[in-house]
Amino acid sequence: MLTSSEVASKLSRFPNFEDTWLGLSYAPHMPKHMVKETREVIAIARKFNEEVATPLALKIDRLAHEDPDYQPWDLMEEVNRWGFYTMWIPKLFGGKGYNMPSMSCFSEEIASACVGIMNVIGVHYLAVAGLISSGNTRLAKKILREVVEGERSGKPCTLVLATTEPGAGTDVEEVDLVDKGKVTCQAKQVKGGYIVNGTKVFISMGHVSSWTVLYAYEDTKHPSETTIGFVVKTGTKGFSFGSHENKMGQKVCPASVLIFEDCFIPDDQVLFSSALVKKFTNKPARDISQRYCDYVVSATRPGVCAFGIGVARGAFETALNYASTTCVNGRLLINQEWAQCMLAEMHKNVILGRLAYTEANNANSHRGLYRMLQIKPVYYYLKAMPRFWFDKVISPMLNWELTARVMGKILFDVPKPEDQRCCSGWASVAKITGTDLGVKNCQMAIEIMGQKGLRQDAGVEKMLRDIKLLQIYEGTNQLNRLNAFKCLIAPQVPQARVFED
Amino acid sequence: MLISYRNDLKPIADLAQSFAARELAGKTEEHDRYPFGEFYDHVLDKAHEVGFLGAILPDSLGGIGGDIGTLCVILQNICQVDGSLGGIIFTNALSQEIMLTAGATDLAGEIFPKATSPKEFLVAFPSYTDPAQTDTLPKAVGSGRNFTLTGRLEFLVMGNLARQAIIPARTGNGPSYSFFLVDVSANGVEKSDPIFSLGLHACPAVDITLQNVRARLVGNENGGHAVFEKASLKMNVAAAAMNAGIMKGSFNEALAYSRERFQGGRAIANWSELSMVLAGMSIKADVAEMCIAQACLGLAKSLDGGGSQYISSSIHIHELACEAVNDGIQILGGYGYMKDYGQEKRFRDSRMVQTLLGPAPMKKLAMIRRIVETGAKNI
């Protein structure tokens, strides 16, 4: 048998045990109650699909084709009524505090009915991730409490995150690229705040959101060192919406152009900046920007995988239903071997994709953004304490400068680079896997269904239109492959350089 | 590619290219809004005027007397810009080919030479299916050449544009079927609204229900399958030409964009990963053009043994196209997903074109079954 040092030595070789068998490493640490909670979340999602998403999916898609200016106000109110905009907001900030990985399971369920409707929910959480991972507890509390109040009053308060610019898509996803790119959204410091000028494009749900988490640059020639985040309320002077972008799919979820023209944003709405960062770390601003960006995409890309796998499942289930009820050449398709094998392949794709987002979530749970909330004592403490405890005792503490410093330290100073790489790399692997398999399943479903699959009223052609967007947003799959290489492979090869081709 | 072998096709290729540039380029998004926007009747009128709707129809029957090569160069050039008009040209050619193959030149003579408008010149056809594989065809009752049809037929392409349609229907309980010419403006024909489909929006289709509708037999009773098999050999190559054109259009747009779009301080054409994607698209487009050229030459010379190769080429080109148009969007990123560019439409259209003449798996199965049963490569 091997000695413990020999075991450690063998396991540290590529592929490193810790970076590879994530579920095994995390399993003993996972609070058991998360399973019960996740079962509940899936059941709620299925009920929502039966009552809301499935009946509306094709109807809204058609409506949005008839009226290119369609906005999903009614649907948002319904989502708000179901409580989905606060479900994954931590209890510290007034939300329901469901565990974050359960959102991927929820996403798969809703996306199996309509990924556009899931985006109406999910885009909000992309911004929530941007808000929380900034470490700015005061602003996070202020905004998220408004979301909670919106649920109580029946008037949805939702958030969006704005990064993409007309000349910079891939560039703004990677600190290594942004300095070479052409970012133009500039924040100039003035007395009491900043004046922002610039344009953001492809911002899902922009027109209908209440708050925008906006990223700009104090020096557009050195953006990686001068990234600055703001929260901007819709209706702020100098902040307007441009055209409603005309997309191929996900028509229920509008994509907007956001225009900032001499928009004054006061200092107390600065979410993240190099000046704030210096209060709790000596690390270079560039490294902090990368870490912040990694936190957001590490949390959200597994979600995009779940979106993709939801669509993959929707396509599989639609094709299965068709094959079970349609005769070709005098025999039910379901009894023809070629169709059975295609259906088995589609089912396999769903299973593989689900494993991918589960492992990426395990990385975040064990070594990333979710860790703090899922350490057993913290998790059970948050579950057990009554709401008034958070509202009356914890909530005021979130305004303290000290709290922000501690959070900043925990988020940006303490974590190890290898943990960051593991989470970011796995998030990219999951994103590529789920979205590519989703596209594949939609294509296979159309092949099985022939001309029936080409009709909008059969459902699967909409899935193909919808899923294609997932290979593009949250970083194109090409960028995610490079990120997966950078995070999971390049560290083993000293001479490897990424983004220096 | 084909015109480098056949100079005689250059004028028609130039005509199709200039027609696409003049009538279609820059307007595809507007045309694609149908059925939620206006139909482009004026473009169809012009396509009729220049003879695109009768590419393979003999002069004596009101066509321009071209062959499969003529049809393919028209489709390739038109579909580079807009697949929808290609779908109309294809479907009309398919109806004409069915009539000619069935020997129904008398019926063709009643329609095409006398037509004064596209509506009269167009003959609708259920282009997305192989009727033999469809278990639910309308029933035909009658004798001689005169029948009445009753039943439902889905996805009749141009059913709302054309006066006439070729409808497959069964006279008995067996799998055999026959083709019939039906006036779809007659009493007893009920049409749905235009089908909202994945792509080729401006090549519309409807579902129709027939109730004792007068129909004339095209060719022989129960001879539908043999006619379709023979006609589809040629028309599969035409469908592949459509996707070859779509693929070429996608590559051209991706290449142009990648030279102008900078990320990370470089034109994205200079990112080696994207260069690989572009190279893949270019290879697929070139292979498709070569296959189309060879298939057209083989068909024109009626070469023995080419049957399965024509079908194989067609199936392969469709698969290449569906991959290439996906990459075509990817190169443009978010812009590729927007209707302001042509890539998202090509992504949708290519799947529609792949399904012309039946679903891809069924085409593969039918092809290999024939080879297994006959032991011959000449289908």
Chai-1 contact restraints between the chains, C-beta under 6 A:
chainA,res_idxA,chainB,res_idxB,connection_type,confidence,min_distance_angstrom,max_distance_angstrom,comment,restraint_id
A,H65,B,F36,contact,1.0,0.0,6.0,A-B,restraint_1
A,E66,B,F36,contact,1.0,0.0,6.0,A-B,restraint_2
A,G169,B,G333,contact,1.0,0.0,6.0,A-B,restraint_3
A,G169,B,G334,contact,1.0,0.0,6.0,A-B,restraint_4
A,T170,B,Q263,contact,1.0,0.0,6.0,A-B,restraint_5
A,D171,B,Q263,contact,1.0,0.0,6.0,A-B,restraint_6
A,L177,B,G264,contact,1.0,0.0,6.0,A-B,restraint_7
A,K180,B,G264,contact,1.0,0.0,6.0,A-B,restraint_8
A,K180,B,G265,contact,1.0,0.0,6.0,A-B,restraint_9
A,F202,B,G334,contact,1.0,0.0,6.0,A-B,restraint_10
A,E245,B,M338,contact,1.0,0.0,6.0,A-B,restraint_11
A,N246,B,M338,contact,1.0,0.0,6.0,A-B,restraint_12
A,N246,B,K339,contact,1.0,0.0,6.0,A-B,restraint_13
A,K247,B,Y337,contact,1.0,0.0,6.0,A-B,restraint_14
A,M248,B,Y337,contact,1.0,0.0,6.0,A-B,restraint_15
A,M248,B,E344,contact,1.0,0.0,6.0,A-B,restraint_16
A,C327,B,D135,contact,1.0,0.0,6.0,A-B,restraint_17
A,V328,B,Q133,contact,1.0,0.0,6.0,A-B,restraint_18
A,N329,B,Q133,contact,1.0,0.0,6.0,A-B,restraint_19
A,W338,B,P361,contact,1.0,0.0,6.0,A-B,restraint_20
A,I446,B,R351,contact,1.0,0.0,6.0,A-B,restraint_21
A,E447,B,P359,contact,1.0,0.0,6.0,A-B,restraint_22
A,E447,B,A360,contact,1.0,0.0,6.0,A-B,restraint_23
A,E447,B,P361,contact,1.0,0.0,6.0,A-B,restraint_24
A,G450,B,P359,contact,1.0,0.0,6.0,A-B,restraint_25
A,Q451,B,Y128,contact,1.0,0.0,6.0,A-B,restraint_26
A,Q451,B,T129,contact,1.0,0.0,6.0,A-B,restraint_27
A,Q451,B,F155,contact,1.0,0.0,6.0,A-B,restraint_28
A,Q451,B,T355,contact,1.0,0.0,6.0,A-B,restraint_29
A,L454,B,S197,contact,1.0,0.0,6.0,A-B,restraint_30
A,L454,B,L198,contact,1.0,0.0,6.0,A-B,restraint_31
A,L454,B,M352,contact,1.0,0.0,6.0,A-B,restraint_32
A,R455,B,I195,contact,1.0,0.0,6.0,A-B,restraint_33
A,R455,B,S197,contact,1.0,0.0,6.0,A-B,restraint_34
A,Q456,B,F196,contact,1.0,0.0,6.0,A-B,restraint_35
A,E461,B,L198,contact,1.0,0.0,6.0,A-B,restraint_36
A,L469,B,Y337,contact,1.0,0.0,6.0,A-B,restraint_37
A,I472,B,G333,contact,1.0,0.0,6.0,A-B,restraint_38
A,I472,B,G334,contact,1.0,0.0,6.0,A-B,restraint_39
A,I472,B,Y337,contact,1.0,0.0,6.0,A-B,restraint_40
A,T476,B,G333,contact,1.0,0.0,6.0,A-B,restraint_41
A,Q478,B,E273,contact,1.0,0.0,6.0,A-B,restraint_42
A,D501,B,S272,contact,1.0,0.0,6.0,A-B,restraint_43
